[in-house]
Amino acid sequence: MKQGTSSLRRVAEGGLIAAMYAALTLLIPAASFGTGQFRVSEMLTILPVFTPAAIPGLAVGCLVSNLFGLMSGANVAGAWDLLLGPMATLAAAFATRGLRSLRVKGLPVAATLPPVLLNAVVVGLELTFALFADPTVGLAALNMLLVGLGQLGACTVCGLILYTALVKTGAATAVFGRYAVESR
């Protein structure tokens, strides 16, 4: 494959991942924003294991989701979430890509943890300062725990199910080509 075609393919992959992330987030806005959130779209945070194109794709998808959530009134974290949410997602995606080769029984379990931990802290703090006039360490810890639990379910449990399905069906290789083969 020519370099130009390869670059174009990565841009297209990133764009599709961004669109899927935004669509899945906005499908159920009540579950995607707030302290007890469970963003189904967060299962896509496993995709940097397969392709580097997922790194900017996830960040852009998060930005679009948070913007639409803010405009619709669903995103209670406020305007700071337009900056901090995508930055946390971008950092987590880079870390996920870096941890892709650490395996537990063939599964990239460690790669699912950066979005869990980063979003627990960043989104948990955002929500604490956005929702409470007198934020305390206890409220921040509670919000971080609640966000972290939702992230653990979406990123680790659902993400590993998605990973397994993509690998077992051959979809990972069909969609991501050589990157998927290199990730195993």
C-alpha positions in Angstrom: 0.0 0.0 0.0 1.3 3.5 -0.9 2.2 5.9 1.9 -0.6 8.4 0.8 -3.2 5.6 0.8 -2.0 4.4 4.2 -2.3 7.9 5.6 -5.7 8.4 4.1 -6.9 5.1 5.5 -5.7 6.1 9.0 -7.6 9.4 8.8 -10.7 7.5 7.6 -10.4 5.0 10.5 -10.0 7.8 13.0 -13.0 9.6 11.6 -15.2 6.4 11.7 -14.1 5.8 15.3 -14.9 9.4 16.3 -18.4 9.0 14.7 -19.1 5.7 16.4 -18.0 7.1 19.8 -20.2 10.2 19.4 -23.2 8.2 18.2 -22.9 5.6 21.0 -22.5 8.4 23.6 -25.5 10.4 22.4 -27.7 7.3 21.9 -28.4 7.4 25.7 -27.4 10.8 27.0 -28.8 10.2 30.4 -26.4 7.3 30.9 -23.4 9.2 29.3 -23.2 12.2 31.5 -23.3 12.7 35.3 -21.9 11.0 38.3 -23.4 7.6 37.7 -22.4 7.5 34.0 -21.9 4.4 31.9 -20.9 5.5 28.5 -21.3 2.5 26.2 -19.0 4.3 23.8 -16.1 3.8 26.2 -15.8 0.2 25.1 -14.2 1.7 22.0 -11.2 2.8 24.2 -9.8 -0.7 23.5 -9.3 0.2 19.8 -5.8 1.8 20.2 -4.7 -1.8 20.8 -5.5 -2.4 17.1 -4.7 0.9 15.4 -3.0 4.2 16.2 -5.8 5.9 14.3 -8.0 5.3 17.3 -6.0 7.7 19.4 -7.2 11.0 17.7 -10.5 9.3 16.8 -11.5 8.7 20.4 -10.4 12.3 21.4 -12.5 13.9 18.6 -15.4 11.6 19.4 -15.3 12.6 23.0 -15.1 16.3 22.1 -18.1 16.0 19.7 -20.1 14.1 22.4 -19.3 16.5 25.1 -20.2 19.5 22.9 -23.5 18.0 21.9 -24.1 17.0 25.5 -23.4 20.6 26.7 -25.7 22.1 24.0 -28.5 19.7 24.9 -28.1 20.3 28.6 -27.2 16.7 29.3 -23.5 17.4 30.1 -23.7 18.6 33.6 -19.9 19.0 33.9 -20.0 22.2 31.9 -17.7 23.8 29.4 -14.6 22.6 31.1 -15.5 19.1 29.8 -14.9 20.3 26.3 -11.2 20.7 27.1 -10.5 18.3 30.0 -12.6 15.3 28.7 -10.9 15.0 25.3 -7.5 15.7 26.9 -8.0 12.8 29.3 -9.3 10.6 26.5 -6.3 11.5 24.4 -3.8 10.7 27.2 -5.6 7.5 28.0 -5.6 6.4 24.3 -1.8 7.0 24.1 -1.3 4.9 27.3 -3.6 2.2 26.0 -1.6 2.0 22.8 1.6 1.8 24.8 0.2 -1.1 27.0 -1.2 -3.1 24.2 1.4 -5.9 24.4 0.9 -6.6 28.2 -1.4 -9.6 28.3 -3.2 -11.7 30.9 -4.2 -15.0 29.3 -3.9 -13.4 25.9 -6.1 -10.4 26.8 -4.8 -6.8 26.9 -6.3 -6.2 30.4 -3.7 -3.5 31.4 -4.6 -1.5 28.2 -8.1 -1.1 29.4 -7.1 0.6 32.7 -5.8 4.1 31.5 -9.2 5.4 30.5 -10.7 4.0 33.7 -8.2 5.7 36.0 -7.8 9.0 34.0 -11.5 9.5 33.6 -12.2 8.6 37.2 -10.0 11.4 38.4 -10.6 14.0 35.7 -14.4 13.6 35.2 -14.9 12.9 38.9 -13.2 16.2 39.8 -15.1 18.1 37.0 -18.4 16.8 38.3 -17.5 17.7 41.9 -16.7 21.3 41.0 -19.6 21.6 38.6 -22.3 20.2 40.8 -21.4 21.2 44.4 -21.1 24.8 45.7 -18.9 23.6 48.5 -16.9 20.7 47.1 -15.1 18.5 49.7 -12.5 15.8 49.4 -15.2 13.2 50.3 -17.5 14.4 47.5 -14.6 14.3 45.0 -13.6 10.8 46.2 -17.2 9.6 45.8 -17.6 11.1 42.3 -14.2 9.6 41.3 -15.4 6.2 42.6 -18.7 6.4 40.8 -17.2 7.5 37.5 -14.4 4.8 37.9 -16.9 2.0 38.4 -18.9 3.0 35.3 -15.6 3.2 33.4 -14.5 -0.2 34.6 -17.7 -1.7 33.3 -17.5 0.1 30.0 -13.8 0.1 29.3 -12.6 -3.2 30.9 -15.6 -5.5 30.8 -17.3 -4.3 27.6 -13.9 -3.4 26.0 -12.5 -6.9 26.5 -15.7 -8.4 25.1 -15.4 -6.2 22.0 -11.7 -7.1 21.7 -12.5 -10.8 21.9 -15.3 -10.5 19.4 -13.1 -8.6 16.9 -10.2 -11.1 17.2 -12.3 -14.3 17.2 -14.4 -13.3 14.2 -11.5 -12.0 12.2 -13.0 -8.6 12.0 -9.9 -7.0 13.6 -7.7 -8.1 10.8 -10.4 -7.3 8.1 -10.9 -3.8 9.4 -7.5 -2.8 10.8 -5.2 -5.0 8.6 -1.6 -5.3 9.6 -2.1 -3.3 12.8 -4.5 -5.9 14.2 -2.0 -8.7 13.4 0.8 -6.7 15.1 -1.3 -6.1 18.2 -1.6 -9.8 19.1 
